[in-house]
Amino acid sequence: MKDLKQLLKTRPVFGTTLTSMSSVMAEVIGAYGMDYLFIDAEHTPCEVTGLREVVLASENAGIAPLIRTTRPDEIEIRKALEIGAAGIICPHCKTRQDVETMIAGAKFPPLGHRGYDCGVHAARYGGYGYDPVTYMNHCHEKQLVIPMCEDYEFIDNIDDILEVEGIDAICFGPADYAMSLNITKLYKIDHPQVRKGLDMLMEKTARKGIEVMLVANPPTYEAIDNLLNMGVRMVTLASEIIILQQSLRDIKEKVLDRYQER
């Protein structure tokens, strides 16, 4: 499985959102060189504990599985990391307390309140040669904590939020951020109000050495290049559903429609 923290020291990293929860799709995406999977438990009918097969398939394909939970919740976060997630992403973090809840669930004491048990996948079930200190250090050093900035309240509280120790990256959600400002132009990061919030996020996180994650939708070279030039170093290339739809649309318009018109 790829070490995202180590990779980010040398280059940007790229991933794809997974909404189908297909372990086959996880392996296919991993085979094409993606660095991470953004596994979405927020907008799918899946519980975090039901994602075990997808996480195992991701590990097998060498791609880092990041799980988006349904909310900042200590137990849900701990379970996601114990089944093998390389990191957790929490939606709608609006306050310092929301992010402190993430840290409490993701980090062992003294930084957090994460409960300890070696009988989990992340600890390889405490098998031969297992050392608890090595395991806990590994979790702290390798597993990412990524709150989402997708509400105007995050930007209102940004200085207080970024004081929380243990944040690795912030995922900016342009669609929900726009809607929180009553803007209906979704995924338009060039909208003045959306761009103002994003620019502030980029500026503040750069000072703290915290990465920014953002979706390239559609996943074109131009969209990706634009994000990289802005300083975004974790780029999510839409979702497997959108990529499939684009491929099918091209087939329909360039092949099927021509033959069906004959």
SEDOTOR-892055 format. One record per atom (N, C-alpha, C): atom name; x, y, z. Coordinates in steps of 0.1 Angstrom, whole numbers, plus 5000, padded with zeros to 4 digits. Last residue first. Layout:
CA | X | Y | Z;
...
END
This chain:
N | 4721 | 5054 | 4606;
CA | 4721 | 5049 | 4592;
C | 4708 | 5043 | 4588;
N | 4720 | 5059 | 4633;
CA | 4714 | 5069 | 4623;
C | 4714 | 5064 | 4609;
N | 4734 | 5040 | 4645;
CA | 4720 | 5039 | 4646;
C | 4713 | 5049 | 4637;
N | 4760 | 5047 | 4639;
CA | 4755 | 5035 | 4633;
C | 4740 | 5035 | 4634;
N | 4762 | 5071 | 4655;
CA | 4765 | 5071 | 4640;
C | 4759 | 5059 | 4633;
N | 4757 | 5062 | 4681;
CA | 4748 | 5072 | 4674;
C | 4750 | 5072 | 4659;
N | 4780 | 5045 | 4686;
CA | 4766 | 5040 | 4685;
C | 4757 | 5049 | 4677;
N | 4803 | 5063 | 4684;
CA | 4802 | 5050 | 4677;
C | 4787 | 5047 | 4675;
N | 4802 | 5088 | 4696;
CA | 4812 | 5086 | 4685;
C | 4810 | 5073 | 4678;
N | 4782 | 5086 | 4716;
CA | 4782 | 5097 | 4706;
C | 4791 | 5094 | 4694;
N | 4789 | 5061 | 4730;
CA | 4776 | 5064 | 4724;
C | 4776 | 5074 | 4713;
N | 4815 | 5066 | 4737;
CA | 4812 | 5054 | 4729;
C | 4799 | 5056 | 4722;
N | 4812 | 5088 | 4754;
CA | 4820 | 5089 | 4742;
C | 4817 | 5078 | 4732;
N | 4796 | 5077 | 4774;
CA | 4791 | 5088 | 4765;
C | 4799 | 5089 | 4752;
N | 4814 | 5059 | 4785;
CA | 4802 | 5054 | 4778;
C | 4796 | 5065 | 4769;
N | 4832 | 5076 | 4796;
CA | 4837 | 5067 | 4786;
C | 4825 | 5061 | 4778;
N | 4816 | 5090 | 4814;
CA | 4823 | 5097 | 4803;
C | 4827 | 5088 | 4792;
N | 4808 | 5069 | 4831;
CA | 4798 | 5076 | 4823;
C | 4805 | 5084 | 4811;
N | 4833 | 5063 | 4842;
CA | 4826 | 5053 | 4834;
C | 4816 | 5060 | 4825;
N | 4838 | 5087 | 4856;
CA | 4847 | 5082 | 4846;
C | 4841 | 5072 | 4837;
N | 4816 | 5086 | 4874;
CA | 4817 | 5097 | 4864;
C | 4827 | 5093 | 4853;
N | 4823 | 5063 | 4889;
CA | 4810 | 5064 | 4881;
C | 4811 | 5075 | 4871;
N | 4847 | 5069 | 4901;
CA | 4847 | 5058 | 4891;
C | 4834 | 5059 | 4883;
N | 4850 | 5105 | 4902;
CA | 4846 | 5092 | 4908;
C | 4846 | 5082 | 4897;
N | 4875 | 5130 | 4901;
CA | 4861 | 5127 | 4900;
C | 4859 | 5114 | 4907;
N | 4904 | 5126 | 4912;
CA | 4899 | 5127 | 4898;
C | 4885 | 5122 | 4897;
N | 4918 | 5146 | 4936;
CA | 4908 | 5135 | 4934;
C | 4902 | 5137 | 4920;
N | 4949 | 5155 | 4946;
CA | 4939 | 5157 | 4935;
C | 4931 | 5145 | 4933;
N | 4969 | 5171 | 4966;
CA | 4961 | 5159 | 4967;
C | 4949 | 5161 | 4958;
N | 4979 | 5196 | 4963;
CA | 4988 | 5185 | 4961;
C | 4982 | 5171 | 4963;
N | 4975 | 5229 | 4951;
CA | 4968 | 5217 | 4956;
C | 4977 | 5205 | 4953;
N | 4986 | 5251 | 4939;
CA | 4993 | 5246 | 4951;
C | 4986 | 5234 | 4957;
N | 4977 | 5260 | 4915;
CA | 4972 | 5267 | 4927;
C | 4979 | 5262 | 4940;
N | 4988 | 5241 | 4898;
CA | 4993 | 5254 | 4898;
C | 4989 | 5263 | 4910;
N | 4970 | 5220 | 4904;
CA | 4984 | 5219 | 4908;
C | 4991 | 5233 | 4908;
N | 4946 | 5230 | 4893;
CA | 4947 | 5227 | 4907;
C | 4962 | 5227 | 4912;
N | 4954 | 5231 | 4866;
CA | 4950 | 5243 | 4873;
C | 4951 | 5241 | 4888;
N | 4958 | 5204 | 4860;
CA | 4970 | 5214 | 4859;
C | 4966 | 5227 | 4867;
N | 4932 | 5195 | 4862;
CA | 4942 | 5190 | 4871;
C | 4954 | 5200 | 4872;
N | 4920 | 5208 | 4840;
CA | 4915 | 5210 | 4854;
C | 4925 | 5206 | 4864;
N | 4936 | 5198 | 4819;
CA | 4935 | 5213 | 4822;
C | 4930 | 5215 | 4836;
N | 4930 | 5171 | 4819;
CA | 4944 | 5176 | 4821;
C | 4944 | 5190 | 4825;
N | 4900 | 5164 | 4837;
CA | 4907 | 5167 | 4825;
C | 4921 | 5172 | 4829;
N | 4877 | 5153 | 4852;
CA | 4891 | 5150 | 4854;
C | 4899 | 5152 | 4842;
N | 4853 | 5180 | 4857;
CA | 4857 | 5167 | 4851;
C | 4872 | 5165 | 4853;
N | 4869 | 5179 | 4886;
CA | 4856 | 5174 | 4880;
C | 4851 | 5184 | 4870;
N | 4890 | 5172 | 4909;
CA | 4891 | 5177 | 4895;
C | 4879 | 5171 | 4888;
N | 4888 | 5181 | 4944;
CA | 4884 | 5173 | 4933;
C | 4886 | 5180 | 4919;
N | 4915 | 5185 | 4967;
CA | 4904 | 5190 | 4959;
C | 4901 | 5181 | 4947;
N | 4934 | 5190 | 4996;
CA | 4928 | 5180 | 4987;
C | 4916 | 5187 | 4980;
N | 4963 | 5204 | 5009;
CA | 4949 | 5206 | 5005;
C | 4945 | 5196 | 4995;
N | 4985 | 5200 | 5038;
CA | 4981 | 5199 | 5024;
C | 4966 | 5202 | 5022;
N | 5002 | 5222 | 5060;
CA | 4991 | 5213 | 5058;
C | 4987 | 5212 | 5043;
N | 5020 | 5242 | 5068;
CA | 5025 | 5229 | 5063;
C | 5015 | 5218 | 5061;
N | 5009 | 5265 | 5077;
CA | 5010 | 5255 | 5087;
C | 5016 | 5242 | 5081;
N | 5009 | 5281 | 5054;
CA | 5017 | 5286 | 5066;
C | 5019 | 5275 | 5076;
N | 4991 | 5266 | 5039;
CA | 5005 | 5267 | 5035;
C | 5014 | 5271 | 5046;
N | 4967 | 5272 | 5052;
CA | 4973 | 5258 | 5053;
C | 4987 | 5258 | 5049;
N | 4963 | 5299 | 5044;
CA | 4964 | 5295 | 5058;
C | 4971 | 5281 | 5060;
N | 4961 | 5297 | 5016;
CA | 4971 | 5306 | 5022;
C | 4973 | 5301 | 5037;
N | 4940 | 5280 | 5011;
CA | 4953 | 5277 | 5006;
C | 4964 | 5285 | 5013;
N | 4919 | 5294 | 5024;
CA | 4923 | 5280 | 5028;
C | 4937 | 5277 | 5024;
N | 4918 | 5316 | 5008;
CA | 4921 | 5318 | 5022;
C | 4926 | 5304 | 5028;
N | 4910 | 5304 | 4984;
CA | 4923 | 5312 | 4985;
C | 4927 | 5313 | 4999;
N | 4885 | 5295 | 4991;
CA | 4895 | 5285 | 4987;
C | 4909 | 5292 | 4988;
N | 4870 | 5319 | 4996;
CA | 4872 | 5309 | 5006;
C | 4884 | 5299 | 5004;
N | 4873 | 5330 | 4970;
CA | 4877 | 5337 | 4981;
C | 4880 | 5328 | 4993;
N | 4860 | 5311 | 4954;
CA | 4874 | 5313 | 4952;
C | 4880 | 5320 | 4964;
N | 4833 | 5315 | 4962;
CA | 4840 | 5302 | 4964;
C | 4855 | 5304 | 4964;
N | 4830 | 5341 | 4953;
CA | 4828 | 5338 | 4967;
C | 4835 | 5325 | 4971;
N | 4836 | 5339 | 4924;
CA | 4843 | 5349 | 4933;
C | 4842 | 5345 | 4948;
N | 4841 | 5308 | 4909;
CA | 4831 | 5317 | 4914;
C | 4837 | 5326 | 4925;
N | 4859 | 5289 | 4904;
CA | 4863 | 5303 | 4899;
C | 4852 | 5313 | 4903;
N | 4850 | 5265 | 4911;
CA | 4859 | 5271 | 4920;
C | 4863 | 5285 | 4916;
N | 4823 | 5250 | 4907;
CA | 4828 | 5262 | 4900;
C | 4838 | 5269 | 4910;
N | 4808 | 5230 | 4919;
CA | 4821 | 5227 | 4914;
C | 4827 | 5238 | 4906;
N | 4777 | 5247 | 4912;
CA | 4785 | 5237 | 4919;
C | 4798 | 5233 | 4912;
N | 4760 | 5273 | 4916;
CA | 4770 | 5269 | 4906;
C | 4780 | 5259 | 4913;
N | 4744 | 5282 | 4936;
CA | 4740 | 5270 | 4930;
C | 4749 | 5265 | 4918;
N | 4748 | 5295 | 4968;
CA | 4753 | 5296 | 4954;
C | 4750 | 5282 | 4948;
N | 4745 | 5298 | 4995;
CA | 4734 | 5299 | 4987;
C | 4737 | 5302 | 4972;
N | 4767 | 5290 | 5009;
CA | 4766 | 5304 | 5006;
C | 4754 | 5308 | 4997;
N | 4764 | 5263 | 5009;
CA | 4764 | 5269 | 5022;
C | 4763 | 5285 | 5021;
N | 4769 | 5258 | 4982;
CA | 4755 | 5258 | 4987;
C | 4754 | 5264 | 5000;
N | 4797 | 5260 | 4982;
CA | 4789 | 5270 | 4974;
C | 4775 | 5270 | 4979;
N | 4803 | 5238 | 4997;
CA | 4807 | 5251 | 5002;
C | 4799 | 5262 | 4995;
N | 4793 | 5217 | 4982;
CA | 4787 | 5220 | 4994;
C | 4791 | 5234 | 5000;
N | 4812 | 5221 | 4960;
CA | 4798 | 5221 | 4958;
C | 4790 | 5224 | 4971;
N | 4839 | 5220 | 4970;
CA | 4834 | 5232 | 4964;
C | 4819 | 5232 | 4962;
N | 4855 | 5210 | 4997;
CA | 4843 | 5206 | 4990;
C | 4836 | 5217 | 4983;
N | 4888 | 5204 | 5005;
CA | 4878 | 5214 | 5001;
C | 4867 | 5209 | 4993;
N | 4903 | 5188 | 5030;
CA | 4897 | 5185 | 5017;
C | 4886 | 5196 | 5015;
N | 4935 | 5193 | 5044;
CA | 4921 | 5197 | 5044;
C | 4915 | 5194 | 5030;
N | 4958 | 5172 | 5062;
CA | 4953 | 5179 | 5050;
C | 4939 | 5183 | 5052;
N | 4965 | 5165 | 5088;
CA | 4975 | 5163 | 5077;
C | 4971 | 5170 | 5065;
N | 4964 | 5175 | 5122;
CA | 4957 | 5176 | 5109;
C | 4968 | 5174 | 5098;
N | 4977 | 5176 | 5146;
CA | 4974 | 5163 | 5140;
C | 4967 | 5163 | 5127;
N | 4963 | 5201 | 5167;
CA | 4975 | 5193 | 5163;
C | 4970 | 5180 | 5157;
N | 4946 | 5230 | 5158;
CA | 4945 | 5216 | 5163;
C | 4956 | 5208 | 5158;
N | 4947 | 5254 | 5145;
CA | 4956 | 5252 | 5157;
C | 4955 | 5238 | 5163;
N | 4928 | 5253 | 5126;
CA | 4942 | 5249 | 5122;
C | 4952 | 5249 | 5133;
N | 4906 | 5264 | 5140;
CA | 4906 | 5250 | 5135;
C | 4921 | 5245 | 5132;
N | 4912 | 5291 | 5143;
CA | 4910 | 5282 | 5155;
C | 4912 | 5267 | 5151;
N | 4913 | 5299 | 5117;
CA | 4925 | 5300 | 5125;
C | 4924 | 5291 | 5137;
N | 4886 | 5293 | 5107;
CA | 4898 | 5286 | 5102;
C | 4910 | 5287 | 5111;
N | 4860 | 5300 | 5111;
CA | 4867 | 5294 | 5123;
C | 4881 | 5289 | 5119;
N | 4851 | 5307 | 5086;
CA | 4849 | 5317 | 5097;
C | 4858 | 5313 | 5109;
N | 4856 | 5283 | 5072;
CA | 4864 | 5295 | 5069;
C | 4863 | 5305 | 5080;
N | 4835 | 5268 | 5084;
CA | 4849 | 5264 | 5085;
C | 4859 | 5276 | 5083;
N | 4812 | 5281 | 5077;
CA | 4816 | 5282 | 5091;
C | 4831 | 5277 | 5092;
N | 4807 | 5275 | 5050;
CA | 4813 | 5288 | 5053;
C | 4818 | 5289 | 5068;
N | 4817 | 5242 | 5043;
CA | 4808 | 5251 | 5049;
C | 4815 | 5264 | 5052;
N | 4837 | 5224 | 5038;
CA | 4826 | 5225 | 5028;
C | 4814 | 5233 | 5034;
N | 4865 | 5210 | 5045;
CA | 4860 | 5224 | 5045;
C | 4850 | 5225 | 5034;
N | 4870 | 5181 | 5063;
CA | 4865 | 5187 | 5051;
C | 4861 | 5201 | 5054;
N | 4901 | 5167 | 5077;
CA | 4887 | 5173 | 5078;
C | 4883 | 5179 | 5065;
N | 4920 | 5140 | 5078;
CA | 4916 | 5150 | 5068;
C | 4902 | 5156 | 5070;
N | 4947 | 5123 | 5088;
CA | 4935 | 5129 | 5093;
C | 4931 | 5141 | 5085;
N | 4963 | 5092 | 5078;
CA | 4960 | 5107 | 5077;
C | 4947 | 5111 | 5083;
N | 4988 | 5071 | 5092;
CA | 4973 | 5073 | 5089;
C | 4970 | 5088 | 5089;
N | 5016 | 5072 | 5099;
CA | 5011 | 5069 | 5085;
C | 4997 | 5072 | 5082;
N | 5021 | 5079 | 5125;
CA | 5030 | 5084 | 5115;
C | 5024 | 5082 | 5101;
N | 5002 | 5067 | 5141;
CA | 5003 | 5081 | 5142;
C | 5011 | 5087 | 5130;
N | 5006 | 5040 | 5133;
CA | 4993 | 5046 | 5131;
C | 4994 | 5061 | 5131;
N | 5032 | 5036 | 5142;
CA | 5029 | 5035 | 5128;
C | 5016 | 5042 | 5125;
N | 5029 | 5038 | 5170;
CA | 5037 | 5048 | 5163;
C | 5034 | 5048 | 5148;
N | 5013 | 5015 | 5174;
CA | 5007 | 5028 | 5177;
C | 5015 | 5039 | 5170;
N | 5032 | 4995 | 5166;
CA | 5019 | 4996 | 5160;
C | 5013 | 5010 | 5162;
N | 5053 | 4999 | 5184;
CA | 5056 | 5000 | 5170;
C | 5042 | 5003 | 5162;
N | 5039 | 4992 | 5208;
CA | 5044 | 5006 | 5206;
C | 5047 | 5009 | 5191;
N | 5033 | 4965 | 5204;
CA | 5022 | 4975 | 5205;
C | 5027 | 4989 | 5203;
N | 5045 | 4943 | 5181;
CA | 5049 | 4951 | 5192;
C | 5039 | 4963 | 5193;
N | 5046 | 4910 | 5168;
CA | 5039 | 4922 | 5170;
C | 5044 | 4930 | 5182;
N | 5057 | 4885 | 5163;
CA | 5066 | 4897 | 5162;
C | 5059 | 4910 | 5164;
N | 5027 | 4872 | 5151;
CA | 5040 | 4869 | 5155;
C | 5049 | 4881 | 5152;
N | 4998 | 4895 | 5155;
CA | 5005 | 4882 | 5151;
C | 5020 | 4882 | 5155;
N | 4978 | 4913 | 5159;
CA | 4988 | 4910 | 5169;
C | 4996 | 4898 | 5167;
N | 4963 | 4917 | 5136;
CA | 4958 | 4909 | 5147;
C | 4968 | 4904 | 5157;
N | 4974 | 4938 | 5123;
CA | 4976 | 4924 | 5118;
C | 4973 | 4914 | 5128;
N | 4964 | 4962 | 5130;
CA | 4975 | 4956 | 5138;
C | 4979 | 4942 | 5134;
N | 4944 | 4964 | 5112;
CA | 4954 | 4974 | 5111;
C | 4967 | 4970 | 5119;
N | 4926 | 4944 | 5120;
CA | 4934 | 4942 | 5108;
C | 4945 | 4952 | 5107;
N | 4929 | 4936 | 5155;
CA | 4923 | 4942 | 5144;
C | 4932 | 4941 | 5132;
N | 4937 | 4931 | 5183;
CA | 4930 | 4921 | 5175;
C | 4922 | 4927 | 5163;
N | 4948 | 4950 | 5198;
CA | 4956 | 4945 | 5188;
C | 4949 | 4935 | 5179;
N | 4934 | 4981 | 5208;
CA | 4932 | 4966 | 5207;
C | 4941 | 4961 | 5196;
N | 4926 | 5011 | 5224;
CA | 4936 | 5002 | 5219;
C | 4931 | 4988 | 5219;
N | 4909 | 5041 | 5214;
CA | 4910 | 5029 | 5222;
C | 4920 | 5019 | 5216;
N | 4919 | 5075 | 5213;
CA | 4916 | 5062 | 5205;
C | 4919 | 5050 | 5214;
N | 4921 | 5100 | 5220;
CA | 4915 | 5091 | 5230;
C | 4912 | 5078 | 5223;
N | 4952 | 5119 | 5214;
CA | 4937 | 5116 | 5213;
C | 4932 | 5107 | 5223;
N | 4977 | 5124 | 5225;
CA | 4971 | 5134 | 5216;
C | 4956 | 5132 | 5214;
N | 4989 | 5105 | 5242;
CA | 4982 | 5116 | 5248;
C | 4975 | 5126 | 5238;
N | 4964 | 5082 | 5230;
CA | 4968 | 5091 | 5240;
C | 4984 | 5093 | 5239;
N | 4960 | 5078 | 5194;
CA | 4962 | 5073 | 5207;
C | 4966 | 5084 | 5217;
N | 4938 | 5093 | 5170;
CA | 4951 | 5092 | 5177;
C | 4950 | 5086 | 5191;
N | 4912 | 5093 | 5161;
CA | 4922 | 5088 | 5152;
C | 4936 | 5086 | 5159;
N | 4894 | 5104 | 5179;
CA | 4892 | 5091 | 5174;
C | 4903 | 5084 | 5167;
N | 4906 | 5129 | 5184;
CA | 4903 | 5120 | 5195;
C | 4901 | 5106 | 5191;
N | 4906 | 5140 | 5159;
CA | 4918 | 5136 | 5165;
C | 4916 | 5127 | 5176;
N | 4878 | 5144 | 5156;
CA | 4885 | 5136 | 5147;
C | 4898 | 5131 | 5153;
N | 4873 | 5162 | 5177;
CA | 4867 | 5149 | 5177;
C | 4874 | 5139 | 5168;
N | 4887 | 5184 | 5167;
CA | 4892 | 5177 | 5179;
C | 4886 | 5164 | 5181;
N | 4870 | 5190 | 5147;
CA | 4883 | 5185 | 5143;
C | 4889 | 5178 | 5155;
N | 4848 | 5200 | 5162;
CA | 4846 | 5189 | 5152;
C | 4859 | 5182 | 5149;
N | 4859 | 5221 | 5176;
CA | 4855 | 5209 | 5183;
C | 4853 | 5197 | 5174;
N | 4863 | 5240 | 5157;
CA | 4875 | 5234 | 5163;
C | 4871 | 5221 | 5170;
N | 4838 | 5235 | 5132;
CA | 4843 | 5241 | 5143;
C | 4856 | 5234 | 5148;
N | 4829 | 5221 | 5110;
CA | 4826 | 5235 | 5110;
C | 4834 | 5242 | 5121;
N | 4830 | 5196 | 5087;
CA | 4836 | 5200 | 5099;
C | 4835 | 5216 | 5099;
N | 4817 | 5180 | 5066;
CA | 4810 | 5191 | 5073;
C | 4817 | 5194 | 5087;
N | 4833 | 5148 | 5067;
CA | 4825 | 5158 | 5061;
C | 4820 | 5169 | 5071;
N | 4865 | 5135 | 5071;
CA | 4852 | 5137 | 5078;
C | 4845 | 5149 | 5071;
N | 4886 | 5109 | 5063;
CA | 4881 | 5122 | 5058;
C | 4867 | 5124 | 5064;
N | 4914 | 5090 | 5073;
CA | 4900 | 5093 | 5074;
C | 4897 | 5107 | 5070;
N | 4937 | 5065 | 5061;
CA | 4933 | 5078 | 5066;
C | 4918 | 5080 | 5066;
N | 4939 | 5040 | 5053;
CA | 4952 | 5047 | 5054;
C | 4949 | 5061 | 5059;
N | 4920 | 5015 | 5070;
CA | 4921 | 5027 | 5062;
C | 4934 | 5034 | 5064;
N | 4917 | 4991 | 5085;
CA | 4928 | 4992 | 5076;
C | 4929 | 5005 | 5067;
N | 4900 | 4988 | 5105;
CA | 4898 | 4979 | 5094;
C | 4908 | 4981 | 5083;
N | 4908 | 5009 | 5121;
CA | 4911 | 4996 | 5125;
C | 4909 | 4986 | 5114;
N | 4898 | 5032 | 5108;
CA | 4912 | 5030 | 5108;
C | 4916 | 5015 | 5112;
N | 4871 | 5028 | 5112;
CA | 4876 | 5029 | 5099;
C | 4891 | 5026 | 5098;
N | 4869 | 5028 | 5140;
CA | 4866 | 5015 | 5133;
C | 4872 | 5016 | 5119;
N | 4876 | 5055 | 5146;
CA | 4884 | 5044 | 5151;
C | 4882 | 5031 | 5143;
N | 4854 | 5067 | 5133;
CA | 4867 | 5070 | 5129;
C | 4877 | 5059 | 5133;
N | 4833 | 5058 | 5149;
CA | 4833 | 5055 | 5135;
C | 4847 | 5057 | 5129;
N | 4840 | 5069 | 5174;
CA | 4839 | 5054 | 5172;
C | 4840 | 5051 | 5157;
N | 4840 | 5097 | 5170;
CA | 4852 | 5090 | 5175;
C | 4851 | 5075 | 5171;
N | 4830 | 5115 | 5142;
CA | 4825 | 5106 | 5153;
C | 4837 | 5097 | 5157;
N | 4820 | 5137 | 5119;
CA | 4831 | 5135 | 5129;
C | 4826 | 5128 | 5141;
N | 4803 | 5115 | 5095;
CA | 4804 | 5127 | 5104;
C | 4816 | 5126 | 5112;
N | 4806 | 5093 | 5079;
CA | 4794 | 5101 | 5078;
C | 4794 | 5114 | 5085;
N | 4840 | 5092 | 5064;
CA | 4829 | 5088 | 5073;
C | 4817 | 5096 | 5071;
N | 4858 | 5082 | 5038;
CA | 4851 | 5093 | 5043;
C | 4839 | 5088 | 5051;
N | 4889 | 5066 | 5039;
CA | 4875 | 5064 | 5041;
C | 4869 | 5078 | 5045;
N | 4914 | 5057 | 5016;
CA | 4909 | 5067 | 5026;
C | 4894 | 5066 | 5027;
N | 4937 | 5033 | 5008;
CA | 4923 | 5035 | 5010;
C | 4920 | 5046 | 5021;
N | 4962 | 5034 | 4984;
CA | 4959 | 5037 | 4998;
C | 4944 | 5040 | 5000;
N | 4970 | 5005 | 4965;
CA | 4965 | 5019 | 4965;
C | 4960 | 5022 | 4980;
N | 4977 | 4979 | 4960;
CA | 4988 | 4989 | 4963;
C | 4983 | 5003 | 4963;
N | 4959 | 4959 | 4958;
CA | 4963 | 4966 | 4946;
C | 4973 | 4977 | 4948;
N | 4956 | 4952 | 4984;
CA | 4961 | 4942 | 4975;
C | 4966 | 4948 | 4962;
N | 4944 | 4975 | 4994;
CA | 4958 | 4971 | 4999;
C | 4964 | 4961 | 4989;
N | 4920 | 4973 | 4981;
CA | 4929 | 4984 | 4978;
C | 4943 | 4981 | 4983;
N | 4909 | 4949 | 4992;
CA | 4912 | 4950 | 4978;
C | 4922 | 4961 | 4974;
N | 4906 | 4958 | 5018;
CA | 4915 | 4947 | 5015;
C | 4919 | 4947 | 5001;
N | 4886 | 4978 | 5014;
CA | 4899 | 4982 | 5020;
C | 4910 | 4971 | 5017;
N | 4866 | 4963 | 5004;
CA | 4871 | 4973 | 4996;
C | 4885 | 4977 | 5001;
N | 4860 | 4947 | 5027;
CA | 4865 | 4940 | 5015;
C | 4871 | 4951 | 5005;
N | 4852 | 4966 | 5046;
CA | 4864 | 4958 | 5048;
C | 4869 | 4952 | 5035;
N | 4830 | 4982 | 5048;
CA | 4840 | 4985 | 5038;
C | 4852 | 4977 | 5038;
N | 4813 | 4981 | 5069;
CA | 4810 | 4972 | 5057;
C | 4819 | 4974 | 5046;
N | 4819 | 4999 | 5087;
CA | 4824 | 4986 | 5090;
C | 4821 | 4976 | 5079;
N | 4806 | 5022 | 5077;
CA | 4821 | 5021 | 5077;
C | 4826 | 5007 | 5078;
N | 4778 | 5012 | 5056;
CA | 4784 | 5016 | 5069;
C | 4799 | 5014 | 5068;
N | 4764 | 5024 | 5026;
CA | 4773 | 5016 | 5033;
C | 4777 | 5021 | 5047;
N | 4749 | 5039 | 5008;
CA | 4742 | 5032 | 5018;
C | 4751 | 5023 | 5027;
N | 4767 | 5070 | 5004;
CA | 4763 | 5057 | 4999;
C | 4756 | 5050 | 5011;
N | 4778 | 5094 | 5012;
CA | 4767 | 5095 | 5003;
C | 4763 | 5081 | 4997;
N | 4797 | 5085 | 5032;
CA | 4787 | 5096 | 5035;
C | 4775 | 5095 | 5025;
N | 4816 | 5068 | 5024;
CA | 4805 | 5062 | 5032;
C | 4795 | 5072 | 5036;
N | 4837 | 5065 | 4998;
CA | 4827 | 5074 | 5004;
C | 4816 | 5067 | 5011;
N | 4871 | 5066 | 4995;
CA | 4860 | 5056 | 4997;
C | 4849 | 5063 | 5005;
N | 4893 | 5074 | 4975;
CA | 4884 | 5082 | 4984;
C | 4872 | 5074 | 4985;
N | 4923 | 5059 | 4971;
CA | 4909 | 5058 | 4968;
C | 4902 | 5066 | 4979;
N | 4955 | 5069 | 4957;
CA | 4946 | 5066 | 4968;
C | 4932 | 5065 | 4963;
N | 4971 | 5068 | 4934;
CA | 4978 | 5067 | 4947;
C | 4968 | 5064 | 4959;
N | 4968 | 5050 | 4904;
CA | 4963 | 5059 | 4913;
C | 4970 | 5057 | 4927;
N | 4976 | 5030 | 4885;
CA | 4986 | 5040 | 4890;
C | 4981 | 5050 | 4900;
N | 4959 | 5011 | 4876;
CA | 4962 | 5022 | 4867;
C | 4970 | 5033 | 4873;
N | 4954 | 4994 | 4897;
CA | 4963 | 4989 | 4886;
C | 4967 | 5000 | 4876;
N | 4935 | 5007 | 4912;
CA | 4949 | 5006 | 4917;
C | 4959 | 5002 | 4906;
N | 4913 | 5003 | 4896;
CA | 4918 | 5017 | 4897;
C | 4932 | 5016 | 4902;
N | 4910 | 4975 | 4900;
CA | 4912 | 4981 | 4886;
C | 4918 | 4995 | 4887;
N | 4905 | 4974 | 4927;
CA | 4917 | 4968 | 4922;
C | 4920 | 4973 | 4908;
N | 4881 | 4987 | 4929;
CA | 4892 | 4992 | 4937;
C | 4905 | 4986 | 4931;
N | 4865 | 4971 | 4913;
CA | 4868 | 4984 | 4908;
C | 4880 | 4990 | 4916;
N | 4863 | 4949 | 4931;
CA | 4869 | 4947 | 4917;
C | 4873 | 4961 | 4912;
N | 4849 | 4959 | 4952;
CA | 4863 | 4956 | 4954;
C | 4871 | 4953 | 4941;
N | 4828 | 4986 | 4950;
CA | 4832 | 4974 | 4943;
C | 4846 | 4971 | 4946;
N | 4815 | 5009 | 4958;
CA | 4820 | 5000 | 4968;
C | 4823 | 4986 | 4963;
N | 4808 | 5030 | 4942;
CA | 4801 | 5017 | 4940;
C | 4805 | 5006 | 4950;
N | 4824 | 5051 | 4948;
CA | 4810 | 5051 | 4953;
C | 4803 | 5038 | 4951;
N | 4855 | 5064 | 4952;
CA | 4848 | 5051 | 4950;
C | 4834 | 5052 | 4956;
N | 4874 | 5089 | 4937;
CA | 4863 | 5086 | 4946;
C | 4857 | 5073 | 4942;
N | 4909 | 5087 | 4932;
CA | 4896 | 5086 | 4926;
C | 4886 | 5083 | 4937;
N | 4940 | 5105 | 4932;
CA | 4931 | 5095 | 4936;
C | 4918 | 5096 | 4929;
N | 4975 | 5114 | 4936;
CA | 4962 | 5114 | 4928;
C | 4953 | 5103 | 4932;
N | 4999 | 5138 | 4949;
CA | 4993 | 5125 | 4948;
C | 4979 | 5126 | 4942;
N | 5029 | 5156 | 4941;
CA | 5015 | 5155 | 4944;
C | 5010 | 5141 | 4943;
N | 5061 | 5146 | 4957;
CA | 5053 | 5149 | 4945;
C | 5038 | 5150 | 4949;
N | 5076 | 5144 | 4980;
CA | 5083 | 5144 | 4967;
C | 5075 | 5149 | 4956;
N | 5061 | 5142 | 5002;
CA | 5073 | 5149 | 5004;
C | 5080 | 5151 | 4990;
N | 5040 | 5126 | 4994;
CA | 5038 | 5140 | 4994;
C | 5050 | 5148 | 4997;
N | 5050 | 5100 | 5000;
CA | 5049 | 5105 | 4986;
C | 5048 | 5120 | 4985;
N | 5047 | 5099 | 5028;
CA | 5061 | 5099 | 5022;
C | 5060 | 5104 | 5008;
N | 5019 | 5100 | 5030;
CA | 5027 | 5110 | 5036;
C | 5041 | 5111 | 5031;
N | 5012 | 5077 | 5016;
CA | 5008 | 5090 | 5011;
C | 5017 | 5101 | 5017;
N | 5024 | 5048 | 5007;
CA | 5026 | 5057 | 5019;
C | 5024 | 5071 | 5014;
N | 5005 | 5022 | 4992;
CA | 5013 | 5034 | 4991;
C | 5013 | 5043 | 5004;
N | 5008 | 4988 | 5000;
CA | 5000 | 5000 | 5000;
C | 5009 | 5012 | 5000;
END
